[in-house]
Amino acid sequence: MSKINLAKQLGEQLPSDIIDFIQKAGEAAEKRQQRLYVVGGVVRDLLLDRCNTDLDLVVEGDAIKLAQAIAASKKASTTVHTRFGTANLKWASRSVDFITARAENYARPGALPTVNPGSIHDDLSRRDFTVNSMAIELNPRHYGELIDPFNGRQDLDKKLVRILHKKSFSDDATRIWRAIRYEQRLDFKIESETLRLIKRDIKMLETVSGDRIRHELELVFKEETPEKQLARAAELGVLEALHPSLRADDWQAETFAAAREKNLPDPTPSPLYLALLCYRLNEKELEQLIKYLRLTKTTAQVLRDTLAIREKTQELAAPGLAPSIVYHLLHGYSAAAYIANSIGSDSETASEHIELYLSVLRHVKPALSGKDLEKLGVPIGPEIKDVLQKLREARLDGRIGTKGEEEEMVRGLSL
């Protein structure tokens, strides 16, 4: 069987500075009697005509020393992780990871693997799916040659996501989430035996730490339309394994789409997606999920604030609320919590009040400062704060509008 060479595709699809880099890296590896390969997503996307410049280079040999030698010639910077035999090299706006080819073994389900140096075939064997288990050699004599021990190219043609071996999900159940991500992102189908193994091994998600599940969820939120991944996860029972009260239905899809529209042209922040995913949980369920995923304090606060605002929906839904009341009900919460409630609330009036707060009310403040109030005879202490609050409320409700009117109001207060 003749070898497939992808040198032409590399030249056509990757930027010229990256081509120049990988060719010189291949020459440097050759001089050191090492073999160098580009692996994983770049190879997959090259064959799918999709742009991907997130380079992972695998070295049969010492990846750190090779990266450092190349960095010296390019005046680039390197970040080294000796324990894992990896190095990240940065130059200009580019970033490349150098990885020592390795074999992995799992002492028990869900455990992080033990790692030993290995060949490119060992390295491809440790990966998740056939379509991600291909490599392209970069050494000059074999530049562009495709290495495809698991027929990943064939599965690309068939649009299939296929696991490498039957213990793959039990070794690392986060691959279940990855299978769903790739299936939905690429518009593929999970291969039938792989699908059977997912259903068999859903319970193995319990062997994986909440930190790692959180990381997989964050990757879902980075997808173009994460509601598709979540809907598929719900269909397969994977979302229920995260928490039995989570749902991915039409409401979820609509709110996620609305969140993207609100954030254009910027990407939607993960905490906002997470707030919408958790929007219908009660306090106990929310705290269970926060604890399990070991969320950061900031993200956990977004979720708690979202629930706190949601619980004020009935008050916010009252028509004709004075602006000062709206301000009082909404002041002091996280930005993403406001947006989540503006999108997710079942009350149009409540949503309008939240939008009014975000666009106008939160920016209203008195013209007078604390020092101005002291000069007007307001005693130093809590009275200053009380008067400033009264001035803000008066401005919010349109009872005063100028600094002079504020001074007049202060003189009329009995202090």
FIBAKE-975399 format. One record per residue (C-alpha): x, y, z; residue in one letter; residue number from 1. Coordinates in steps of 0.05 Angstrom, whole numbers, plus 5000, padded with zeros to 4 digits. Example, Ala and Ser with C-alpha at 12.3 -4.5 7.8 and 13.67 -1.06 7.14 Angstrom:
BEGIN
+------+------+------+--------+-----+
!    u !    v !    w ! residu ! num !
+------+------+------+--------+-----+
! 5246 ! 4910 ! 5156 !      A !   1 !
! 5273 ! 4979 ! 5143 !      S !   2 !
+------+------+------+--------+-----+
//
This chain:
BEGIN
+------+------+------+--------+-----+
!    u !    v !    w ! residu ! num !
+------+------+------+--------+-----+
! 5000 ! 5000 ! 5000 !      M !   1 !
! 5030 ! 5066 ! 4977 !      S !   2 !
! 5041 ! 5120 ! 5029 !      K !   3 !
! 4998 ! 5183 ! 5027 !      I !   4 !
! 5036 ! 5248 ! 5026 !      N !   5 !
! 5002 ! 5312 ! 5049 !      L !   6 !
! 5059 ! 5361 ! 5036 !      A !   7 !
! 5018 ! 5397 ! 4983 !      K !   8 !
! 4958 ! 5405 ! 5030 !      Q !   9 !
! 5003 ! 5431 ! 5085 !      L !  10 !
! 5030 ! 5485 ! 5038 !      G !  11 !
! 4961 ! 5504 ! 5014 !      E !  12 !
! 4925 ! 5507 ! 5081 !      Q !  13 !
! 4975 ! 5530 ! 5133 !      L !  14 !
! 5003 ! 5602 ! 5136 !      P !  15 !
! 5072 ! 5610 ! 5105 !      S !  16 !
! 5106 ! 5627 ! 5171 !      D !  17 !
! 5081 ! 5562 ! 5202 !      I !  18 !
! 5104 ! 5522 ! 5141 !      I !  19 !
! 5172 ! 5554 ! 5147 !      D !  20 !
! 5174 ! 5537 ! 5221 !      F !  21 !
! 5154 ! 5464 ! 5215 !      I !  22 !
! 5202 ! 5452 ! 5158 !      Q !  23 !
! 5260 ! 5481 ! 5198 !      K !  24 !
! 5237 ! 5443 ! 5259 !      A !  25 !
! 5239 ! 5379 ! 5218 !      G !  26 !
! 5310 ! 5395 ! 5195 !      E !  27 !
! 5331 ! 5408 ! 5267 !      A !  28 !
! 5302 ! 5342 ! 5289 !      A !  29 !
! 5338 ! 5306 ! 5232 !      E !  30 !
! 5405 ! 5335 ! 5254 !      K !  31 !
! 5392 ! 5310 ! 5325 !      R !  32 !
! 5373 ! 5241 ! 5297 !      Q !  33 !
! 5301 ! 5250 ! 5321 !      Q !  34 !
! 5235 ! 5241 ! 5286 !      R !  35 !
! 5185 ! 5298 ! 5288 !      L !  36 !
! 5110 ! 5296 ! 5273 !      Y !  37 !
! 5050 ! 5342 ! 5273 !      V !  38 !
! 4993 ! 5305 ! 5306 !      V !  39 !
! 4920 ! 5307 ! 5325 !      G !  40 !
! 4871 ! 5362 ! 5308 !      G !  41 !
! 4913 ! 5397 ! 5256 !      V !  42 !
! 4919 ! 5332 ! 5215 !      V !  43 !
! 4845 ! 5318 ! 5222 !      R !  44 !
! 4825 ! 5388 ! 5201 !      D !  45 !
! 4876 ! 5389 ! 5145 !      L !  46 !
! 4840 ! 5329 ! 5115 !      L !  47 !
! 4773 ! 5363 ! 5126 !      L !  48 !
! 4795 ! 5429 ! 5094 !      D !  49 !
! 4784 ! 5464 ! 5161 !      R !  50 !
! 4832 ! 5518 ! 5185 !      C !  51 !
! 4871 ! 5498 ! 5248 !      N !  52 !
! 4937 ! 5529 ! 5269 !      T !  53 !
! 4938 ! 5499 ! 5340 !      D !  54 !
! 5002 ! 5459 ! 5330 !      L !  55 !
! 5021 ! 5398 ! 5371 !      D !  56 !
! 5089 ! 5369 ! 5351 !      L !  57 !
! 5109 ! 5300 ! 5376 !      V !  58 !
! 5182 ! 5282 ! 5381 !      V !  59 !
! 5211 ! 5212 ! 5384 !      E !  60 !
! 5265 ! 5233 ! 5432 !      G !  61 !
! 5274 ! 5292 ! 5479 !      D !  62 !
! 5221 ! 5344 ! 5461 !      A !  63 !
! 5246 ! 5395 ! 5511 !      I !  64 !
! 5317 ! 5397 ! 5484 !      K !  65 !
! 5293 ! 5401 ! 5412 !      L !  66 !
! 5245 ! 5459 ! 5429 !      A !  67 !
! 5301 ! 5496 ! 5466 !      Q !  68 !
! 5348 ! 5487 ! 5407 !      A !  69 !
! 5296 ! 5514 ! 5358 !      I !  70 !
! 5277 ! 5571 ! 5405 !      A !  71 !
! 5350 ! 5594 ! 5408 !      A !  72 !
! 5354 ! 5598 ! 5332 !      S !  73 !
! 5288 ! 5636 ! 5327 !      K !  74 !
! 5298 ! 5680 ! 5388 !      K !  75 !
! 5233 ! 5651 ! 5415 !      A !  76 !
! 5212 ! 5638 ! 5487 !      S !  77 !
! 5199 ! 5569 ! 5517 !      T !  78 !
! 5159 ! 5545 ! 5576 !      T !  79 !
! 5182 ! 5476 ! 5600 !      V !  80 !
! 5144 ! 5422 ! 5637 !      H !  81 !
! 5198 ! 5372 ! 5655 !      T !  82 !
! 5151 ! 5324 ! 5690 !      R !  83 !
! 5110 ! 5314 ! 5626 !      F !  84 !
! 5167 ! 5320 ! 5576 !      G !  85 !
! 5134 ! 5379 ! 5541 !      T !  86 !
! 5153 ! 5450 ! 5522 !      A !  87 !
! 5113 ! 5508 ! 5494 !      N !  88 !
! 5149 ! 5552 ! 5444 !      L !  89 !
! 5125 ! 5622 ! 5428 !      K !  90 !
! 5147 ! 5670 ! 5374 !      W !  91 !
! 5110 ! 5731 ! 5347 !      A !  92 !
! 5036 ! 5713 ! 5353 !      S !  93 !
! 5048 ! 5638 ! 5346 !      R !  94 !
! 5049 ! 5583 ! 5398 !      S !  95 !
! 5071 ! 5510 ! 5388 !      V !  96 !
! 5072 ! 5452 ! 5437 !      D !  97 !
! 5129 ! 5402 ! 5433 !      F !  98 !
! 5112 ! 5335 ! 5465 !      I !  99 !
! 5157 ! 5275 ! 5477 !      T ! 100 !
! 5125 ! 5213 ! 5445 !      A ! 101 !
! 5099 ! 5170 ! 5501 !      R ! 102 !
! 5060 ! 5108 ! 5521 !      A ! 103 !
! 5007 ! 5111 ! 5575 !      E ! 104 !
! 4979 ! 5061 ! 5625 !      N ! 105 !
! 4920 ! 5070 ! 5672 !      Y ! 106 !
! 4927 ! 5039 ! 5741 !      A ! 107 !
! 4852 ! 5045 ! 5753 !      R ! 108 !
! 4791 ! 5076 ! 5718 !      P ! 109 !
! 4791 ! 5152 ! 5721 !      G ! 110 !
! 4863 ! 5157 ! 5746 !      A ! 111 !
! 4913 ! 5200 ! 5710 !      L ! 112 !
! 4958 ! 5156 ! 5668 !      P ! 113 !
! 5029 ! 5135 ! 5682 !      T ! 114 !
! 5074 ! 5157 ! 5626 !      V ! 115 !
! 5136 ! 5127 ! 5593 !      N ! 116 !
! 5175 ! 5150 ! 5532 !      P ! 117 !
! 5153 ! 5114 ! 5469 !      G ! 118 !
! 5147 ! 5115 ! 5393 !      S ! 119 !
! 5099 ! 5155 ! 5349 !      I ! 120 !
! 5055 ! 5092 ! 5346 !      H ! 121 !
! 5054 ! 5088 ! 5422 !      D ! 122 !
! 5034 ! 5161 ! 5423 !      D ! 123 !
! 4978 ! 5154 ! 5373 !      L ! 124 !
! 4953 ! 5092 ! 5410 !      S ! 125 !
! 4941 ! 5133 ! 5473 !      R ! 126 !
! 4894 ! 5182 ! 5439 !      R ! 127 !
! 4819 ! 5184 ! 5441 !      D ! 128 !
! 4789 ! 5173 ! 5371 !      F ! 129 !
! 4813 ! 5147 ! 5305 !      T ! 130 !
! 4804 ! 5215 ! 5271 !      V ! 131 !
! 4851 ! 5246 ! 5323 !      N ! 132 !
! 4902 ! 5190 ! 5319 !      S ! 133 !
! 4939 ! 5210 ! 5256 !      M ! 134 !
! 5006 ! 5244 ! 5246 !      A ! 135 !
! 5046 ! 5276 ! 5190 !      I ! 136 !
! 5121 ! 5268 ! 5190 !      E ! 137 !
! 5163 ! 5332 ! 5186 !      L ! 138 !
! 5233 ! 5304 ! 5176 !      N ! 139 !
! 5259 ! 5324 ! 5106 !      P ! 140 !
! 5265 ! 5254 ! 5078 !      R ! 141 !
! 5193 ! 5237 ! 5095 !      H ! 142 !
! 5162 ! 5306 ! 5098 !      Y ! 143 !
! 5087 ! 5304 ! 5091 !      G ! 144 !
! 5078 ! 5229 ! 5099 !      E ! 145 !
! 5014 ! 5210 ! 5134 !      L ! 146 !
! 5017 ! 5160 ! 5191 !      I ! 147 !
! 4948 ! 5130 ! 5203 !      D ! 148 !
! 4951 ! 5064 ! 5242 !      P ! 149 !
! 4877 ! 5065 ! 5261 !      F ! 150 !
! 4846 ! 5084 ! 5194 !      N ! 151 !
! 4826 ! 5153 ! 5218 !      G ! 152 !
! 4824 ! 5179 ! 5146 !      R ! 153 !
! 4773 ! 5126 ! 5129 !      Q ! 154 !
! 4730 ! 5147 ! 5188 !      D ! 155 !
! 4735 ! 5219 ! 5166 !      L ! 156 !
! 4708 ! 5199 ! 5098 !      D ! 157 !
! 4651 ! 5161 ! 5133 !      K ! 158 !
! 4640 ! 5219 ! 5182 !      K ! 159 !
! 4647 ! 5173 ! 5242 !      L ! 160 !
! 4674 ! 5185 ! 5313 !      V ! 161 !
! 4704 ! 5118 ! 5333 !      R ! 162 !
! 4740 ! 5100 ! 5398 !      I ! 163 !
! 4807 ! 5064 ! 5394 !      L ! 164 !
! 4794 ! 5006 ! 5442 !      H ! 165 !
! 4739 ! 4978 ! 5487 !      K ! 166 !
! 4770 ! 5002 ! 5552 !      K ! 167 !
! 4779 ! 5074 ! 5528 !      S ! 168 !
! 4719 ! 5104 ! 5564 !      F ! 169 !
! 4731 ! 5065 ! 5627 !      S ! 170 !
! 4804 ! 5087 ! 5627 !      D ! 171 !
! 4783 ! 5160 ! 5619 !      D ! 172 !
! 4709 ! 5175 ! 5619 !      A ! 173 !
! 4720 ! 5248 ! 5599 !      T ! 174 !
! 4726 ! 5219 ! 5529 !      R ! 175 !
! 4651 ! 5211 ! 5530 !      I ! 176 !
! 4643 ! 5287 ! 5531 !      W ! 177 !
! 4696 ! 5293 ! 5477 !      R ! 178 !
! 4660 ! 5243 ! 5432 !      A ! 179 !
! 4598 ! 5286 ! 5437 !      I ! 180 !
! 4637 ! 5350 ! 5423 !      R ! 181 !
! 4670 ! 5323 ! 5360 !      Y ! 182 !
! 4606 ! 5290 ! 5335 !      E ! 183 !
! 4567 ! 5355 ! 5339 !      Q ! 184 !
! 4623 ! 5402 ! 5318 !      R ! 185 !
! 4641 ! 5362 ! 5255 !      L ! 186 !
! 4569 ! 5341 ! 5240 !      D ! 187 !
! 4592 ! 5268 ! 5245 !      F ! 188 !
! 4559 ! 5208 ! 5278 !      K ! 189 !
! 4586 ! 5168 ! 5337 !      I ! 190 !
! 4601 ! 5099 ! 5309 !      E ! 191 !
! 4553 ! 5045 ! 5333 !      S ! 192 !
! 4601 ! 5005 ! 5376 !      E ! 193 !
! 4629 ! 5069 ! 5406 !      T ! 194 !
! 4558 ! 5091 ! 5422 !      L ! 195 !
! 4545 ! 5025 ! 5457 !      R ! 196 !
! 4608 ! 5033 ! 5498 !      L ! 197 !
! 4588 ! 5104 ! 5518 !      I ! 198 !
! 4521 ! 5079 ! 5544 !      K ! 199 !
! 4556 ! 5022 ! 5580 !      R ! 200 !
! 4608 ! 5067 ! 5612 !      D ! 201 !
! 4567 ! 5129 ! 5631 !      I ! 202 !
! 4573 ! 5106 ! 5703 !      K ! 203 !
! 4649 ! 5112 ! 5696 !      M ! 204 !
! 4640 ! 5188 ! 5697 !      L ! 205 !
! 4635 ! 5179 ! 5772 !      E ! 206 !
! 4709 ! 5159 ! 5772 !      T ! 207 !
! 4731 ! 5227 ! 5744 !      V ! 208 !
! 4743 ! 5287 ! 5788 !      S ! 209 !
! 4696 ! 5347 ! 5784 !      G ! 210 !
! 4754 ! 5390 ! 5761 !      D ! 211 !
! 4763 ! 5349 ! 5699 !      R ! 212 !
! 4689 ! 5347 ! 5684 !      I ! 213 !
! 4687 ! 5423 ! 5693 !      R ! 214 !
! 4743 ! 5429 ! 5642 !      H ! 215 !
! 4704 ! 5387 ! 5592 !      E ! 216 !
! 4642 ! 5431 ! 5604 !      L ! 217 !
! 4683 ! 5494 ! 5592 !      E ! 218 !
! 4706 ! 5465 ! 5525 !      L ! 219 !
! 4634 ! 5452 ! 5507 !      V ! 220 !
! 4618 ! 5525 ! 5520 !      F ! 221 !
! 4674 ! 5545 ! 5472 !      K ! 222 !
! 4639 ! 5509 ! 5415 !      E ! 223 !
! 4602 ! 5549 ! 5363 !      E ! 224 !
! 4534 ! 5523 ! 5386 !      T ! 225 !
! 4543 ! 5489 ! 5453 !      P ! 226 !
! 4468 ! 5475 ! 5460 !      E ! 227 !
! 4476 ! 5421 ! 5407 !      K ! 228 !
! 4529 ! 5385 ! 5449 !      Q ! 229 !
! 4486 ! 5392 ! 5511 !      L ! 230 !
! 4424 ! 5366 ! 5476 !      A ! 231 !
! 4462 ! 5305 ! 5452 !      R ! 232 !
! 4491 ! 5296 ! 5522 !      A ! 233 !
! 4420 ! 5297 ! 5550 !      A ! 234 !
! 4397 ! 5247 ! 5498 !      E ! 235 !
! 4452 ! 5198 ! 5517 !      L ! 236 !
! 4442 ! 5207 ! 5593 !      G ! 237 !
! 4509 ! 5242 ! 5600 !      V ! 238 !
! 4480 ! 5309 ! 5623 !      L ! 239 !
! 4439 ! 5272 ! 5676 !      E ! 240 !
! 4503 ! 5242 ! 5702 !      A ! 241 !
! 4528 ! 5313 ! 5714 !      L ! 242 !
! 4465 ! 5329 ! 5753 !      H ! 243 !
! 4396 ! 5296 ! 5746 !      P ! 244 !
! 4359 ! 5363 ! 5746 !      S ! 245 !
! 4397 ! 5393 ! 5687 !      L ! 246 !
! 4358 ! 5398 ! 5622 !      R ! 247 !
! 4376 ! 5414 ! 5550 !      A ! 248 !
! 4311 ! 5431 ! 5515 !      D ! 249 !
! 4283 ! 5483 ! 5467 !      D ! 250 !
! 4285 ! 5536 ! 5522 !      W ! 251 !
! 4359 ! 5521 ! 5533 !      Q ! 252 !
! 4374 ! 5527 ! 5458 !      A ! 253 !
! 4336 ! 5593 ! 5453 !      E ! 254 !
! 4370 ! 5625 ! 5513 !      T ! 255 !
! 4439 ! 5603 ! 5489 !      F ! 256 !
! 4426 ! 5634 ! 5421 !      A ! 257 !
! 4401 ! 5698 ! 5455 !      A ! 258 !
! 4465 ! 5700 ! 5497 !      A ! 259 !
! 4508 ! 5696 ! 5435 !      R ! 260 !
! 4469 ! 5752 ! 5402 !      E ! 261 !
! 4476 ! 5797 ! 5463 !      K ! 262 !
! 4552 ! 5787 ! 5465 !      N ! 263 !
! 4567 ! 5798 ! 5392 !      L ! 264 !
! 4619 ! 5808 ! 5366 !      P ! 265 !
! 4653 ! 5779 ! 5428 !      D ! 266 !
! 4649 ! 5705 ! 5446 !      P ! 267 !
! 4598 ! 5687 ! 5499 !      T ! 268 !
! 4631 ! 5680 ! 5568 !      P ! 269 !
! 4629 ! 5610 ! 5597 !      S ! 270 !
! 4599 ! 5634 ! 5663 !      P ! 271 !
! 4539 ! 5662 ! 5625 !      L ! 272 !
! 4527 ! 5596 ! 5590 !      Y ! 273 !
! 4535 ! 5560 ! 5656 !      L ! 274 !
! 4486 ! 5607 ! 5690 !      A ! 275 !
! 4434 ! 5592 ! 5636 !      L ! 276 !
! 4447 ! 5518 ! 5641 !      L ! 277 !
! 4435 ! 5521 ! 5716 !      C ! 278 !
! 4380 ! 5573 ! 5713 !      Y ! 279 !
! 4324 ! 5525 ! 5732 !      R ! 280 !
! 4359 ! 5492 ! 5790 !      L ! 281 !
! 4338 ! 5505 ! 5861 !      N ! 282 !
! 4388 ! 5528 ! 5915 !      E ! 283 !
! 4404 ! 5458 ! 5940 !      K ! 284 !
! 4416 ! 5431 ! 5870 !      E ! 285 !
! 4458 ! 5491 ! 5851 !      L ! 286 !
! 4503 ! 5484 ! 5912 !      E ! 287 !
! 4512 ! 5410 ! 5897 !      Q ! 288 !
! 4536 ! 5427 ! 5827 !      L ! 289 !
! 4581 ! 5484 ! 5851 !      I ! 290 !
! 4614 ! 5437 ! 5901 !      K ! 291 !
! 4622 ! 5379 ! 5852 !      Y ! 292 !
! 4652 ! 5421 ! 5796 !      L ! 293 !
! 4695 ! 5459 ! 5846 !      R ! 294 !
! 4678 ! 5524 ! 5812 !      L ! 295 !
! 4720 ! 5586 ! 5824 !      T ! 296 !
! 4692 ! 5636 ! 5874 !      K ! 297 !
! 4677 ! 5685 ! 5817 !      T ! 298 !
! 4638 ! 5634 ! 5776 !      T ! 299 !
! 4602 ! 5606 ! 5837 !      A ! 300 !
! 4581 ! 5677 ! 5854 !      Q ! 301 !
! 4552 ! 5687 ! 5784 !      V ! 302 !
! 4509 ! 5625 ! 5794 !      L ! 303 !
! 4486 ! 5646 ! 5863 !      R ! 304 !
! 4471 ! 5717 ! 5839 !      D ! 305 !
! 4431 ! 5689 ! 5780 !      T ! 306 !
! 4388 ! 5650 ! 5829 !      L ! 307 !
! 4380 ! 5710 ! 5875 !      A ! 308 !
! 4355 ! 5754 ! 5819 !      I ! 309 !
! 4310 ! 5699 ! 5792 !      R ! 310 !
! 4277 ! 5695 ! 5861 !      E ! 311 !
! 4259 ! 5769 ! 5854 !      K ! 312 !
! 4222 ! 5758 ! 5789 !      T ! 313 !
! 4153 ! 5768 ! 5820 !      Q ! 314 !
! 4174 ! 5836 ! 5849 !      E ! 315 !
! 4208 ! 5856 ! 5784 !      L ! 316 !
! 4148 ! 5836 ! 5744 !      A ! 317 !
! 4104 ! 5889 ! 5776 !      A ! 318 !
! 4086 ! 5942 ! 5724 !      P ! 319 !
! 4102 ! 6015 ! 5737 !      G ! 320 !
! 4158 ! 6004 ! 5788 !      L ! 321 !
! 4194 ! 6067 ! 5809 !      A ! 322 !
! 4265 ! 6067 ! 5781 !      P ! 323 !
! 4292 ! 6072 ! 5852 !      S ! 324 !
! 4256 ! 6008 ! 5870 !      I ! 325 !
! 4285 ! 5973 ! 5809 !      V ! 326 !
! 4354 ! 5998 ! 5828 !      Y ! 327 !
! 4345 ! 5973 ! 5900 !      H ! 328 !
! 4323 ! 5904 ! 5876 !      L ! 329 !
! 4380 ! 5895 ! 5827 !      L ! 330 !
! 4441 ! 5931 ! 5854 !      H ! 331 !
! 4503 ! 5892 ! 5873 !      G ! 332 !
! 4501 ! 5829 ! 5830 !      Y ! 333 !
! 4548 ! 5799 ! 5778 !      S ! 334 !
! 4544 ! 5824 ! 5706 !      A ! 335 !
! 4530 ! 5755 ! 5677 !      A ! 336 !
! 4474 ! 5744 ! 5727 !      A ! 337 !
! 4436 ! 5804 ! 5701 !      Y ! 338 !
! 4442 ! 5780 ! 5629 !      I ! 339 !
! 4423 ! 5709 ! 5647 !      A ! 340 !
! 4359 ! 5735 ! 5680 !      N ! 341 !
! 4344 ! 5785 ! 5625 !      S ! 342 !
! 4346 ! 5727 ! 5576 !      I ! 343 !
! 4318 ! 5672 ! 5620 !      G ! 344 !
! 4261 ! 5706 ! 5657 !      S ! 345 !
! 4191 ! 5684 ! 5639 !      D ! 346 !
! 4167 ! 5755 ! 5654 !      S ! 347 !
! 4175 ! 5806 ! 5598 !      E ! 348 !
! 4166 ! 5863 ! 5649 !      T ! 349 !
! 4220 ! 5835 ! 5694 !      A ! 350 !
! 4267 ! 5830 ! 5634 !      S ! 351 !
! 4251 ! 5902 ! 5615 !      E ! 352 !
! 4267 ! 5925 ! 5686 !      H ! 353 !
! 4334 ! 5888 ! 5684 !      I ! 354 !
! 4351 ! 5920 ! 5617 !      E ! 355 !
! 4332 ! 5988 ! 5645 !      L ! 356 !
! 4379 ! 5977 ! 5704 !      Y ! 357 !
! 4436 ! 5954 ! 5658 !      L ! 358 !
! 4429 ! 6010 ! 5607 !      S ! 359 !
! 4410 ! 6069 ! 5652 !      V ! 360 !
! 4398 ! 6061 ! 5726 !      L ! 361 !
! 4464 ! 6031 ! 5748 !      R ! 362 !
! 4500 ! 6092 ! 5719 !      H ! 363 !
! 4460 ! 6143 ! 5759 !      V ! 364 !
! 4495 ! 6174 ! 5818 !      K ! 365 !
! 4493 ! 6240 ! 5857 !      P ! 366 !
! 4533 ! 6299 ! 5834 !      A ! 367 !
! 4551 ! 6314 ! 5906 !      L ! 368 !
! 4608 ! 6276 ! 5940 !      S ! 369 !
! 4617 ! 6257 ! 6012 !      G ! 370 !
! 4663 ! 6317 ! 6022 !      K ! 371 !
! 4609 ! 6363 ! 5992 !      D ! 372 !
! 4560 ! 6336 ! 6043 !      L ! 373 !
! 4608 ! 6350 ! 6100 !      E ! 374 !
! 4613 ! 6422 ! 6077 !      K ! 375 !
! 4537 ! 6425 ! 6077 !      L ! 376 !
! 4536 ! 6404 ! 6150 !      G ! 377 !
! 4522 ! 6329 ! 6144 !      V ! 378 !
! 4556 ! 6294 ! 6203 !      P ! 379 !
! 4614 ! 6248 ! 6186 !      I ! 380 !
! 4592 ! 6175 ! 6193 !      G ! 381 !
! 4533 ! 6133 ! 6169 !      P ! 382 !
! 4492 ! 6195 ! 6155 !      E ! 383 !
! 4536 ! 6210 ! 6095 !      I ! 384 !
! 4518 ! 6143 ! 6064 !      K ! 385 !
! 4444 ! 6152 ! 6080 !      D ! 386 !
! 4442 ! 6221 ! 6047 !      V ! 387 !
! 4479 ! 6197 ! 5985 !      L ! 388 !
! 4428 ! 6141 ! 5978 !      Q ! 389 !
! 4370 ! 6189 ! 5984 !      K ! 390 !
! 4401 ! 6234 ! 5932 !      L ! 391 !
! 4411 ! 6175 ! 5884 !      R ! 392 !
! 4338 ! 6154 ! 5894 !      E ! 393 !
! 4314 ! 6224 ! 5881 !      A ! 394 !
! 4355 ! 6228 ! 5817 !      R ! 395 !
! 4331 ! 6159 ! 5795 !      L ! 396 !
! 4259 ! 6178 ! 5804 !      D ! 397 !
! 4268 ! 6245 ! 5769 !      G ! 398 !
! 4253 ! 6288 ! 5830 !      R ! 399 !
! 4319 ! 6325 ! 5823 !      I ! 400 !
! 4366 ! 6334 ! 5765 !      G ! 401 !
! 4420 ! 6384 ! 5780 !      T ! 402 !
! 4474 ! 6394 ! 5832 !      K ! 403 !
! 4438 ! 6456 ! 5858 !      G ! 404 !
! 4375 ! 6416 ! 5869 !      E ! 405 !
! 4415 ! 6364 ! 5907 !      E ! 406 !
! 4443 ! 6419 ! 5953 !      E ! 407 !
! 4373 ! 6446 ! 5964 !      E ! 408 !
! 4348 ! 6376 ! 5981 !      M ! 409 !
! 4405 ! 6365 ! 6031 !      V ! 410 !
! 4390 ! 6432 ! 6066 !      R ! 411 !
! 4317 ! 6410 ! 6072 !      G ! 412 !
! 4334 ! 6344 ! 6106 !      L ! 413 !
! 4328 ! 6340 ! 6181 !      S ! 414 !
! 4397 ! 6313 ! 6201 !      L ! 415 !
+------+------+------+--------+-----+
//
